[in-house]
Structure formats: structure tokens, C-alpha cells
């Protein structure tokens, strides 16, 4: 199948490239509007079937207020503010500004009898004005935030004294910061990637080819996400993942395809034969690699939260887009370029061979050295990974709120000032919605409110009030930051109380706890999808059972090390990062899925070469040494190149994007070094022929579905004609059916 595809792509290369150009233009036109269709609200982190969502919808129906929306105007005054009394002119102007907004349903300030001293700072020189808001779209929220910022700037009373914060401006500014940081990451990553690609490929033309693939795959992904928005909610975070993953995988796949093509040309193949053999070998590896990464990311769709589902779907679309270009567009481009793929390279590099015998020799000697003492190196590698993972013992998790914003944003400044200067302003109360039979017992409601007030960590409790004929609400204010441990513990204790009627809980703390519980409930299903599909794909690729199981163990170790590293960096505050109260709850899931898929991806590269060497009659240890020598350079190059665009996300000003970028980059580097160089050869040497064991029925099934094909040695490059340079012999595959040398 792959050989036929390669031949067809060579014959129809111009038509294929023209078709690819048309598709890319159409994708650009259609997908260009995707950013306006993406969402960026707190509801992206909710399970739609959760009790907290039901409580919030009940409140919204009864009052018109969306408890996940809202404005907070922080006003600093020269005149001391006293709760319950007339407020200074600046505060009155802030109150009037909020009241003028059509989406604002209720305004509370320090003069409001229900507010008390909670809205006044400890020194009395600052106060907040809170605006409750009806449900509005992301576009309306963006427009409202811009209008409020302009009104503040245009007002002589507010210009120097007032800052805009709260949930609605906070999430608008999160989206703005995210977009800016992704653009900055692109600006950082592209030149670095180009330089590294030039060094790896030893030619400017060859270096540009994977970048073209990255651009095309990103444009296709944007079109795919734009189509997805017609059927479901897609979170804005999907674009951050699409950028990093699309560029990284396009480089990985491009490295495989271009390296194999140059190898075939250097061995004397004609252009058409070189394309056919490239697709038949490296193409097969790319397909299985793409499927393993897509399967890992597809496991995220097991979670009902729009944010996680969006990331999973975006990941799958991105992987398939990168694979489509690598399997169709790139071979056609190589068929047109031919030996010009090596153009624009320094003359000295043009005379050099691709992957030198010295480089392969170093990898071979390292593998042989490890396999002479496999038990020792297996223990050392495992110990190092477990040591790096050890901070996981103290891991804590947190959610997303405006406090994560940098203080250069108004919402970030307001959140920081509230935490520093105010006791408990009550801007994020626990809202308890009780569903009654229509005739509630007032005494039972009052008794329940008193029990809530007695819970340690609850600062104040409001009187029960009626929402509609069947629903009543009780508001309670937990002490401290609503996402810190004390507030979470207090809300947990409130939820454990016996309520007089069916109770649902919402508010910042309750929403986060509901998110945690929902993730925990769906985690076994996601893990089963991830493990099951990975085992199935690796069995289809290798025909063995032991190797896929070993891959699961190694992938778990490398991702565990990545999590431990994240705890050490972000939670404990190392490497120049500020200490956080915990890791953002969804980040470990994203890092695990991404790192797990990429680890399996690199495992496919290595196993294919080892399988080829075994088919040539080499012993188990010799096959492992040869496989590692042939793939060591390409896996290392692919890992470094992948880490550049992903790692560039660590420069973001949003901590949860930093966690994703740094965690994924570290996991890939660990897998490409400690796991690939030490753990894989040592474990395979210990297991020997048992690596390839499978029960007889499964062996027969594998032979029936994937018939054995004649394996041949890859071309040996004793001498390479001038101009044939680059990373050769490193496609990571073995399907080398009939080879008919032809002149160029």
C-alpha cells in the first residue's frame, strides 16, 4: 500500500502539490476566523452534568445573574471609607459606571447595608464596588471590558484611582495574554528551529521543508477547529496546543521523511524509486507514530469538561494534519526537488556524509556498554526517574482564576491587592441552592445556616432567601483565597453536612472541587482508552505483547518524572519561577497525554530498526545496538526540535501555559535520553527473546492481518556523492521491499 502511494505521488507530483496548495488556501480562508469562535470562560472547566452547574443555572433562571461572571472595581481614595456610610466621590463614580452597563444586574458597594466592612481594605483607603452580571458571550465580555477600561481612562475621578478586575475582565485578559504569548512563542521558536534544522540537515532547503509542513498543518488544524466549533464548545487553549504540537510533529515527521529520502538518493536510487522507498519505509513509521500520539490525546475526550475535550480534539486534528502533509504533500515536494533538497548548504558540508560512522559508532558503543551490565543500568535509570518523580508525594492542585494573571493586567493587580489588603471581601462566596417541595420549613433552613456558620474556615453566612417557588439560596464566605486549601477544606465540610433538602453547591471553591471529582470519576476510563489503544497499536506494529507492556511502564516512569519536575519548579518555586499553591488541575492530564504519545512515538522509531536488524539475523543484543545506533541521532534531534516550540510556551506569563510547555518539553527530553539511552537497551537485554513473545493465537492473528514481508538491510553509505548530506539511515522503519537501484 505504501509503495503504491509513493509511486502515485511521484507520478502525480505536480497535481498533488497544486491540490495541496488549493486545500491550504481554502483552509486559511475558512480557519482564519477560528479565534472569534473559541471560548475562554470558567464554564470551560465544568462538567455540564455537575451539580454545581445545576445550581448556577437555577440561580441564573431566578435572578438573571451568572455567578461565573462579574466586575470588581478597586478604588483607592485619599478619604477614608467607612462601611455603611456615604462613600467618596470616586467610589460613587465607580458605582454609577457599573450601573450604566446593560449587562449589570446588581451593584454593591461599601455603603450597601448587606456588604458591611468586607468591601473595605484594612487601612480604609481602598474599597471595591462589585457588579453582578447576567450571562454574556465571550465577544460581549470582550467589548464590555474594553468599554469599561475606556470609561475609567476617560473619567478624571477614576483615571488614577480605579482598576478593573473580577471574573469577566479576568478571563478576557487571560485570552488576550494567551494569544499574545502564543504569538511571542512563535516568534521565539521559528528562528531557533530554523537554525537547529539547518545544523541537523546541513542545508537551508532541507531545513525549510519541515517548517513548511508546520505552517500547513497549523492552517489545516485551524480549519478543523473552526469546523468543530459548529458542533461543540472549543476552548481558546486549543490554539496554544495546536501551535506547539503542529510545529513539533511536523518537524519530527519531516525529519524522518527527508532523512530517508536523502539516504535513498545517496544510495543511488532514482528519484521515483527514492520517493517510493521513502513512503514505504518512513511513511509507515509516520503513520503508526501519528496514530499513537493521536490515540493518547484522544483519551482526553473521555472527560466531559469542554477545556479538556477541546485539547483532545485539537491534538487529534493537529496530529492528523501533520501526518497528512508528511505522507502526501512532503513526498510530492521531494519528488519535485530531487537532489535539490541538499541545495544551499556550505561546500564543506556538501562533501560530508550524513550521519557519520563515528556518530553511529558512539551510539553503538554506548548501547553495548549498557547491555554488558543491564541490571545495573536498569536500576540506575529507574532510580533516577523515581528520584525526579519524588516531589509528586507532596503535589497539590488548584484551579484557574484572575489571581494567575500577571500584575501588568488590571485584573491581576486587583486580585493581588484583594489578597494583600482585604480580609475576606466575599467576592467568591459558596452558594448553596436547596430544592424544596414548595413549602420549606423556615426553622430547618435557619438551623442548617447555623450549622454552616459553625464550620471552621467559614467567615460569614447569609440568611436563607427564596430564589423561586421551589429553590432557596444560602451564601457562605470561606476564609482566604477561594482556591487555597483552607477554603477547600471548609467547603468540603459544608458539603458533608446533612442538608434539610437536596443541596447543590456553586461558587469558585465548589466549582473547583466539582471539577476535581469529575476528573477523578473519568480518569479510569481515560487511562483504559490510553493504555488499550496504545497496546493495540504497538502490537499491530511489533507483533509482540511484552514490548507494548514494557513501553507502558517506561512511558509511565518518564511522565512521572515530568510531573515531579513540575512540582519542584512551580509548586516549590525553583528555576526562577514563583511558588504556586499547586499545579493547575488539568495540566497533568495534558502533559501525561502529550508525553505518553510522544514517548510511544519515539519507541516506534527504535523498535522498527531493532526489528529490521533481527530480521537480518542479528542476535538480540546486536539488534538493539544497531537499532539504537541507527535511531539515536534522529530521536535526539527530533526531541530537541520538538522541545523548542513546546518549551517556548514556558515564556508565557500565564502559569498554566508555562506548566504545559515546560512539562511536555522535560518529559520528551527525559524520554529521549535516560529512557531511550539507558532503560530501553538494559531492559531489552535482560528480557532477550522474550521481548517479542506473544501467545500463539495472537501471533497467528498478527500474521493474518499483517503478513510478514521480506526485510532487507538499509543502504550502507560507504561513500556519499557530493551534495548528498544530512541525517541518513534514521527513518525508524524497516519495510524495504524490492529495491531496484537506478541512476539519478
VEXDRENGU-792156 format. One record per residue (C-alpha): z, x, y; residue number from 1; residue in one letter. Coordinates in steps of 0.2 Angstrom, whole numbers, plus 5000, padded with zeros to 4 digits. Layout:
% VEXDRENGU-792156
zz,xx,yy,k,r
Z,X,Y,NUM,a
...
//
This chain:
% VEXDRENGU-792156
zz,xx,yy,k,r
5000,5000,5000,1,x
5005,5014,5012,2,x
4990,5024,5008,3,x
4978,5009,5011,4,x
4987,5006,5028,5,x
4985,5024,5033,6,x
4966,5024,5028,7,x
4963,5007,5038,8,x
4972,5014,5053,9,x
4961,5029,5053,10,x
4945,5019,5052,11,x
4950,5006,5065,12,x
4960,5018,5076,13,x
4952,5013,5092,14,x
4953,4995,5089,15,x
4971,4997,5084,16,x
4975,5006,5100,17,x
4967,4993,5110,18,x
4976,4979,5101,19,x
4992,4989,5104,20,x
4988,4991,5122,21,x
4985,4972,5124,22,x
5001,4967,5115,23,x
5011,4979,5126,24,x
5004,4972,5142,25,x
5007,4954,5136,26,x
5025,4959,5131,27,x
5028,4967,5148,28,x
5022,4951,5157,29,x
5032,4940,5146,30,x
5048,4950,5144,31,x
5049,4956,5162,32,x
5059,4940,5166,33,x
5072,4943,5152,34,x
5086,4949,5163,35,x
5086,4932,5173,36,x
5089,4923,5156,37,x
5104,4934,5150,38,x
5122,4928,5151,39,x
5137,4938,5156,40,x
5152,4926,5156,41,x
5168,4926,5147,42,x
5162,4912,5136,43,x
5150,4925,5128,44,x
5166,4932,5119,45,x
5171,4914,5112,46,x
5169,4906,5095,47,x
5161,4890,5100,48,x
5171,4881,5087,49,x
5188,4888,5093,50,x
5202,4878,5098,51,x
5203,4887,5115,52,x
5185,4881,5118,53,x
5190,4863,5114,54,x
5205,4865,5126,55,x
5194,4871,5140,56,x
5181,4858,5138,57,x
5195,4844,5139,58,x
5201,4852,5155,59,x
5184,4853,5162,60,x
5180,4834,5157,61,x
5196,4828,5165,62,x
5196,4839,5181,63,x
5179,4846,5183,64,x
5187,4864,5183,65,x
5181,4878,5172,66,x
5196,4888,5169,67,x
5185,4904,5165,68,x
5178,4903,5182,69,x
5187,4906,5199,70,x
5188,4915,5215,71,x
5203,4926,5221,72,x
5203,4931,5240,73,x
5215,4945,5243,74,x
5221,4945,5261,75,x
5231,4959,5269,76,x
5239,4954,5285,77,x
5250,4963,5299,78,x
5261,4947,5300,79,x
5272,4944,5285,80,x
5268,4930,5274,81,x
5282,4918,5268,82,x
5279,4906,5254,83,x
5279,4888,5258,84,x
5277,4891,5277,85,x
5262,4891,5288,86,x
5250,4906,5285,87,x
5242,4918,5297,88,x
5225,4915,5304,89,x
5217,4927,5291,90,x
5224,4918,5277,91,x
5219,4901,5284,92,x
5201,4908,5287,93,x
5200,4913,5269,94,x
5206,4896,5263,95,x
5193,4887,5274,96,x
5180,4898,5267,97,x
5184,4893,5249,98,x
5185,4875,5254,99,x
5167,4876,5261,100,x
5160,4881,5245,101,x
5152,4866,5235,102,x
5157,4873,5218,103,x
5176,4875,5223,104,x
5186,4860,5217,105,x
5204,4866,5222,106,x
5211,4879,5233,107,x
5229,4885,5233,108,x
5237,4897,5245,109,x
5255,4903,5249,110,x
5258,4888,5260,111,x
5255,4876,5245,112,x
5271,4869,5238,113,x
5265,4872,5220,114,x
5262,4890,5222,115,x
5278,4897,5228,116,x
5281,4916,5230,117,x
5269,4920,5216,118,x
5254,4922,5228,119,x
5263,4934,5240,120,x
5265,4953,5237,121,x
5282,4961,5235,122,x
5281,4968,5253,123,x
5275,4951,5260,124,x
5260,4959,5269,125,x
5247,4953,5256,126,x
5243,4936,5249,127,x
5230,4928,5238,128,x
5220,4912,5240,129,x
5214,4905,5224,130,x
5199,4894,5222,131,x
5197,4884,5206,132,x
5178,4882,5202,133,x
5168,4870,5192,134,x
5156,4876,5178,135,x
5141,4885,5186,136,x
5127,4895,5179,137,x
5126,4914,5180,138,x
5112,4913,5193,139,x
5123,4901,5203,140,x
5138,4913,5201,141,x
5127,4927,5207,142,x
5121,4918,5223,143,x
5139,4912,5226,144,x
5146,4929,5225,145,x
5133,4936,5237,146,x
5136,4921,5249,147,x
5155,4924,5249,148,x
5153,4943,5252,149,x
5141,4940,5266,150,x
5153,4927,5274,151,x
5168,4939,5273,152,x
5157,4953,5281,153,x
5151,4941,5295,154,x
5169,4935,5299,155,x
5179,4945,5312,156,x
5195,4939,5304,157,x
5191,4943,5286,158,x
5179,4958,5288,159,x
5193,4971,5287,160,x
5207,4961,5279,161,x
5199,4952,5264,162,x
5192,4957,5247,163,x
5184,4945,5234,164,x
5189,4945,5216,165,x
5193,4933,5202,166,x
5184,4929,5186,167,x
5167,4923,5193,168,x
5164,4938,5205,169,x
5171,4950,5192,170,x
5158,4945,5179,171,x
5144,4945,5192,172,x
5149,4963,5196,173,x
5151,4968,5178,174,x
5132,4963,5176,175,x
5127,4972,5191,176,x
5136,4988,5186,177,x
5129,4987,5169,178,x
5111,4985,5175,179,x
5114,5000,5187,180,x
5122,5011,5174,181,x
5108,5007,5161,182,x
5095,5012,5174,183,x
5105,5028,5178,184,x
5107,5032,5159,185,x
5088,5030,5158,186,x
5086,5042,5172,187,x
5098,5055,5164,188,x
5091,5053,5146,189,x
5072,5054,5149,190,x
5071,5071,5156,191,x
5084,5078,5144,192,x
5075,5070,5129,193,x
5058,5077,5135,194,x
5065,5095,5137,195,x
5073,5094,5119,196,x
5057,5086,5112,197,x
5047,5100,5119,198,x
5058,5113,5111,199,x
5058,5104,5095,200,x
5039,5100,5094,201,x
5034,5116,5103,202,x
5021,5106,5113,203,x
5020,5094,5128,204,x
5008,5082,5120,205,x
5018,5080,5104,206,x
5034,5078,5115,207,x
5027,5064,5124,208,x
5022,5054,5109,209,x
5039,5048,5104,210,x
5043,5044,5122,211,x
5028,5033,5122,212,x
5035,5024,5107,213,x
5052,5022,5115,214,x
5044,5014,5130,215,x
5033,5002,5119,216,x
5047,4997,5108,217,x
5058,4993,5123,218,x
5044,4982,5130,219,x
5042,4973,5114,220,x
5061,4971,5112,221,x
5062,4963,5130,222,x
5048,4951,5125,223,x
5058,4947,5109,224,x
5074,4944,5118,225,x
5065,4933,5131,226,x
5059,4923,5116,227,x
5076,4922,5109,228,x
5084,4915,5125,229,x
5073,4899,5122,230,x
5084,4896,5106,231,x
5101,4903,5109,232,x
5113,4912,5122,233,x
5109,4930,5124,234,x
5122,4941,5132,235,x
5117,4954,5145,236,x
5125,4968,5134,237,x
5110,4967,5123,238,x
5099,4976,5135,239,x
5111,4991,5135,240,x
5109,4992,5116,241,x
5091,4990,5116,242,x
5088,5004,5128,243,x
5098,5017,5119,244,x
5093,5011,5101,245,x
5075,5009,5105,246,x
5073,5026,5113,247,x
5084,5034,5100,248,x
5075,5027,5085,249,x
5058,5029,5092,250,x
5061,5047,5093,251,x
5068,5048,5075,252,x
5053,5039,5068,253,x
5041,5049,5079,254,x
5049,5065,5073,255,x
5046,5060,5055,256,x
5028,5054,5058,257,x
5022,5068,5069,258,x
5031,5082,5059,259,x
5022,5076,5043,260,x
5005,5074,5051,261,x
5006,5092,5058,262,x
5011,5098,5041,263,x
4996,5089,5033,264,x
4984,5096,5046,265,x
4992,5113,5044,266,x
4989,5112,5025,267,x
4970,5110,5028,268,x
4969,5091,5027,269,x
4955,5082,5036,270,x
4961,5071,5050,271,x
4958,5055,5040,272,x
4967,5062,5025,273,x
4981,5068,5035,274,x
4984,5051,5043,275,x
4983,5043,5025,276,x
4996,5055,5018,277,x
5007,5054,5033,278,x
5008,5035,5032,279,x
5010,5036,5013,280,x
5025,5048,5014,281,x
5034,5047,5031,282,x
5028,5029,5033,283,x
5038,5024,5018,284,x
5053,5033,5023,285,x
5052,5025,5041,286,x
5051,5008,5033,287,x
5066,5010,5022,288,x
5076,5018,5036,289,x
5072,5004,5048,290,x
5077,4991,5035,291,x
5094,5000,5033,292,x
5098,5001,5051,293,x
5092,4983,5054,294,x
5102,4977,5039,295,x
5118,4985,5047,296,x
5115,4977,5064,297,x
5110,4960,5056,298,x
5128,4959,5049,299,x
5134,4956,5067,300,x
5126,4939,5067,301,x
5139,4934,5054,302,x
5151,4932,5070,303,x
5149,4916,5080,304,x
5153,4925,5096,305,x
5137,4925,5107,306,x
5140,4943,5113,307,x
5141,4950,5095,308,x
5126,4939,5089,309,x
5116,4944,5104,310,x
5119,4963,5100,311,x
5115,4960,5082,312,x
5099,4951,5086,313,x
5094,4963,5099,314,x
5097,4978,5087,315,x
5086,4970,5074,316,x
5072,4966,5086,317,x
5073,4984,5093,318,x
5073,4992,5076,319,x
5058,4982,5070,320,x
5049,4986,5087,321,x
5052,5004,5085,322,x
5046,5004,5066,323,x
5031,4994,5071,324,x
5025,5007,5083,325,x
5029,5021,5071,326,x
5020,5013,5057,327,x
5004,5006,5066,328,x
5002,5012,5084,329,x
5008,5030,5081,330,x
4996,5034,5066,331,x
4982,5027,5075,332,x
4986,5038,5090,333,x
4987,5053,5079,334,x
4970,5049,5071,335,x
4963,5050,5089,336,x
4972,5065,5094,337,x
4970,5075,5078,338,x
4974,5094,5081,339,x
4976,5090,5100,340,x
4994,5084,5095,341,x
4998,5103,5097,342,x
4990,5104,5114,343,x
4999,5110,5130,344,x
5010,5122,5121,345,x
5014,5140,5125,346,x
5002,5153,5117,347,x
5016,5162,5108,348,x
5022,5146,5101,349,x
5005,5141,5095,350,x
5004,5156,5084,351,x
5021,5152,5077,352,x
5024,5142,5061,353,x
5033,5126,5062,354,x
5049,5126,5053,355,x
5051,5144,5048,356,x
5055,5150,5031,357,x
5071,5158,5039,358,x
5077,5141,5046,359,x
5074,5133,5028,360,x
5082,5148,5021,361,x
5098,5146,5031,362,x
5100,5128,5026,363,x
5097,5133,5008,364,x
5110,5147,5008,365,x
5122,5135,5016,366,x
5119,5121,5003,367,x
5120,5134,4989,368,x
5136,5141,4996,369,x
5144,5124,4997,370,x
5139,5120,4979,371,x
5147,5136,4972,372,x
5164,5128,4977,373,x
5160,5110,4978,374,x
5178,5104,4975,375,x
5185,5115,4989,376,x
5172,5109,5002,377,x
5173,5091,4997,378,x
5192,5092,5000,379,x
5189,5101,5016,380,x
5176,5089,5023,381,x
5186,5074,5018,382,x
5202,5081,5026,383,x
5193,5085,5042,384,x
5186,5067,5043,385,x
5203,5059,5039,386,x
5211,5070,5052,387,x
5199,5065,5065,388,x
5202,5047,5060,389,x
5221,5048,5060,390,x
5223,5041,5078,391,x
5217,5025,5071,392,x
5235,5022,5064,393,x
5240,5018,5082,394,x
5225,5008,5088,395,x
5227,4993,5099,396,x
5214,4981,5106,397,x
5210,4972,5122,398,x
5198,4961,5130,399,x
5186,4961,5145,400,x
5192,4956,5162,401,x
5190,4961,5180,402,x
5203,4975,5178,403,x
5190,4985,5169,404,x
5179,4986,5184,405,x
5179,5002,5195,406,x
5189,5000,5211,407,x
5172,5003,5221,408,x
5169,4985,5217,409,x
5178,4971,5226,410,x
5184,4963,5210,411,x
5190,4979,5203,412,x
5200,4983,5219,413,x
5208,4965,5219,414,x
5213,4967,5201,415,x
5221,4984,5204,416,x
5230,4978,5219,417,x
5237,4962,5210,418,x
5243,4973,5196,419,x
5252,4985,5208,420,x
5258,4975,5222,421,x
5262,4957,5215,422,x
5275,4951,5202,423,x
5265,4938,5192,424,x
5253,4929,5203,425,x
5249,4916,5190,426,x
5230,4918,5191,427,x
5228,4918,5172,428,x
5241,4905,5165,429,x
5242,4899,5147,430,x
5235,4882,5147,431,x
5242,4871,5133,432,x
5232,4855,5130,433,x
5241,4841,5120,434,x
5231,4827,5112,435,x
5242,4812,5111,436,x
5239,4794,5103,437,x
5238,4787,5121,438,x
5257,4783,5123,439,x
5265,4800,5124,440,x
5284,4802,5123,441,x
5289,4810,5140,442,x
5305,4816,5133,443,x
5297,4825,5119,444,x
5284,4833,5131,445,x
5299,4839,5143,446,x
5308,4846,5128,447,x
5293,4856,5122,448,x
5291,4863,5140,449,x
5309,4868,5140,450,x
5306,4877,5123,451,x
5291,4886,5131,452,x
5301,4892,5145,453,x
5314,4899,5134,454,x
5301,4911,5125,455,x
5304,4929,5130,456,x
5290,4935,5141,457,x
5286,4918,5149,458,x
5289,4919,5168,459,x
5287,4901,5173,460,x
5282,4884,5165,461,x
5275,4869,5175,462,x
5279,4851,5172,463,x
5268,4842,5159,464,x
5254,4832,5168,465,x
5241,4820,5162,466,x
5223,4825,5161,467,x
5216,4808,5155,468,x
5222,4794,5144,469,x
5224,4805,5128,470,x
5227,4823,5135,471,x
5241,4831,5144,472,x
5242,4849,5150,473,x
5257,4861,5152,474,x
5254,4878,5161,475,x
5264,4893,5157,476,x
5263,4910,5166,477,x
5266,4925,5154,478,x
5273,4941,5162,479,x
5262,4956,5167,480,x
5244,4958,5163,481,x
5237,4944,5153,482,x
5229,4956,5141,483,x
5244,4968,5138,484,x
5255,4967,5123,485,x
5270,4959,5131,486,x
5259,4944,5137,487,x
5250,4943,5120,488,x
5267,4943,5111,489,x
5274,4929,5122,490,x
5258,4918,5120,491,x
5259,4921,5101,492,x
5277,4915,5101,493,x
5272,4900,5111,494,x
5258,4896,5099,495,x
5271,4897,5084,496,x
5282,4883,5092,497,x
5282,4866,5084,498,x
5272,4855,5097,499,x
5276,4837,5098,500,x
5257,4833,5097,501,x
5241,4843,5092,502,x
5240,4858,5104,503,x
5226,4869,5109,504,x
5228,4884,5120,505,x
5217,4892,5133,506,x
5218,4905,5147,507,x
5214,4923,5147,508,x
5228,4928,5134,509,x
5225,4913,5122,510,x
5206,4916,5123,511,x
5208,4934,5118,512,x
5219,4930,5104,513,x
5207,4917,5098,514,x
5193,4929,5099,515,x
5203,4942,5088,516,x
5207,4928,5075,517,x
5189,4923,5074,518,x
5183,4941,5072,519,x
5196,4943,5058,520,x
5190,4927,5049,521,x
5172,4933,5049,522,x
5175,4951,5046,523,x
5174,4950,5026,524,x
5158,4940,5027,525,x
5150,4953,5039,526,x
5157,4968,5028,527,x
5149,4959,5012,528,x
5132,4957,5021,529,x
5133,4975,5027,530,x
5138,4983,5010,531,x
5127,4971,4999,532,x
5111,4974,5009,533,x
5114,4992,5010,534,x
5117,4994,4992,535,x
5102,4984,4988,536,x
5090,4994,4999,537,x
5097,5011,4993,538,x
5095,5005,4975,539,x
5077,5000,4979,540,x
5074,5017,4987,541,x
5083,5028,4974,542,x
5084,5018,4958,543,x
5102,5023,4956,544,x
5119,5014,4958,545,x
5131,5029,4960,546,x
5121,5036,4976,547,x
5122,5020,4986,548,x
5141,5018,4982,549,x
5143,5036,4987,550,x
5134,5033,5003,551,x
5145,5018,5007,552,x
5161,5029,5005,553,x
5153,5043,5016,554,x
5147,5031,5029,555,x
5165,5023,5030,556,x
5173,5041,5032,557,x
5161,5045,5046,558,x
5163,5029,5056,559,x
5182,5030,5053,560,x
5181,5047,5061,561,x
5172,5040,5076,562,x
5185,5026,5078,563,x
5199,5039,5078,564,x
5190,5049,5091,565,x
5188,5034,5102,566,x
5207,5030,5101,567,x
5211,5048,5105,568,x
5198,5048,5120,569,x
5201,5031,5128,570,x
5217,5024,5122,571,x
5226,5041,5123,572,x
5217,5047,5138,573,x
5208,5063,5134,574,x
5192,5072,5139,575,x
5195,5067,5157,576,x
5195,5048,5153,577,x
5209,5037,5159,578,x
5221,5030,5146,579,x
5217,5012,5142,580,x
5229,4998,5135,581,x
5217,4998,5120,582,x
5199,4998,5114,583,x
5188,4983,5119,584,x
5189,4972,5103,585,x
5171,4971,5100,586,x
5167,4989,5102,587,x
5172,4995,5085,588,x
5161,4982,5077,589,x
5146,4988,5086,590,x
5150,5006,5083,591,x
5153,5003,5065,592,x
5136,4993,5063,593,x
5126,5006,5073,594,x
5134,5021,5065,595,x
5133,5014,5047,596,x
5115,5010,5049,597,x
5110,5027,5056,598,x
5121,5036,5043,599,x
5111,5027,5029,600,x
5095,5031,5038,601,x
5099,5050,5038,602,x
5104,5048,5020,603,x
5087,5041,5015,604,x
5079,5056,5023,605,x
5089,5068,5012,606,x
5088,5058,4996,607,x
5069,5057,4997,608,x
5067,5076,4997,609,x
5080,5078,4984,610,x
5071,5065,4973,611,x
5055,5074,4976,612,x
5062,5091,4970,613,x
5070,5083,4954,614,x
5053,5076,4950,615,x
5046,5093,4951,616,x
5058,5099,4938,617,x
5071,5107,4948,618,x
5089,5107,4942,619,x
5102,5095,4951,620,x
5109,5109,4962,621,x
5092,5117,4966,622,x
5085,5100,4971,623,x
5100,5097,4983,624,x
5097,5114,4990,625,x
5079,5111,4993,626,x
5081,5094,4999,627,x
5094,5100,5012,628,x
5083,5115,5017,629,x
5068,5103,5020,630,x
5078,5090,5030,631,x
5092,5100,5038,632,x
5081,5104,5053,633,x
5074,5087,5056,634,x
5090,5077,5053,635,x
5099,5089,5066,636,x
5085,5087,5078,637,x
5084,5068,5076,638,x
5103,5067,5078,639,x
5103,5077,5094,640,x
5089,5067,5101,641,x
5097,5051,5097,642,x
5113,5056,5104,643,x
5105,5059,5121,644,x
5100,5041,5126,645,x
5115,5034,5117,646,x
5128,5047,5124,647,x
5121,5044,5141,648,x
5129,5027,5141,649,x
5146,5037,5142,650,x
5142,5040,5160,651,x
5144,5021,5163,652,x
5158,5015,5175,653,x
5162,5001,5163,654,x
5174,5007,5149,655,x
5167,4996,5135,656,x
5150,5003,5138,657,x
5157,5021,5138,658,x
5166,5017,5121,659,x
5150,5011,5114,660,x
5139,5026,5119,661,x
5152,5040,5115,662,x
5157,5032,5099,663,x
5140,5030,5092,664,x
5135,5047,5098,665,x
5150,5055,5090,666,x
5148,5046,5073,667,x
5129,5052,5072,668,x
5134,5070,5076,669,x
5148,5069,5063,670,x
5136,5062,5050,671,x
5123,5075,5054,672,x
5135,5090,5052,673,x
5151,5088,5042,674,x
5144,5074,5031,675,x
5126,5080,5028,676,x
5130,5099,5028,677,x
5146,5099,5018,678,x
5151,5082,5010,679,x
5134,5077,5003,680,x
5130,5093,4994,681,x
5148,5095,4987,682,x
5149,5078,4980,683,x
5131,5078,4973,684,x
5135,5095,4965,685,x
5151,5088,4957,686,x
5143,5072,4950,687,x
5127,5081,4944,688,x
5115,5070,4935,689,x
5127,5055,4936,690,x
5121,5053,4954,691,x
5106,5045,4948,692,x
5114,5034,4935,693,x
5111,5015,4934,694,x
5113,5003,4920,695,x
5098,5001,4908,696,x
5094,4983,4914,697,x
5094,4989,4932,698,x
5083,5004,4928,699,x
5070,4993,4919,700,x
5071,4981,4934,701,x
5068,4995,4946,702,x
5053,5002,4936,703,x
5045,4985,4936,704,x
5047,4982,4954,705,x
5044,5000,4960,706,x
5033,5008,4947,707,x
5035,5027,4945,708,x
5022,5037,4954,709,x
5016,5054,4952,710,x
5026,5066,4963,711,x
5018,5082,4970,712,x
5026,5096,4979,713,x
5024,5096,4998,714,x
5011,5108,5005,715,x
5018,5126,5006,716,x
5013,5133,5023,717,x
5011,5152,5019,718,x
5001,5154,5035,719,x
4998,5141,5048,720,x
4982,5141,5059,721,x
4984,5144,5077,722,x
4989,5129,5086,723,x
4997,5120,5071,724,x
5015,5121,5076,725,x
5030,5110,5076,726,x
5043,5104,5064,727,x
5035,5103,5047,728,x
5039,5098,5030,729,x
5053,5087,5036,730,x
5047,5069,5034,731,x
5061,5065,5022,732,x
5049,5057,5009,733,x
5040,5061,4993,734,x
5026,5048,4990,735,x
5012,5061,4988,736,x
4999,5053,4978,737,x
4982,5061,4976,738,x
4979,5074,4989,739,x
4961,5079,4992,740,x
4960,5094,5003,741,x
4947,5093,5016,742,x
4942,5104,5031,743,x
4946,5099,5048,744,x
//
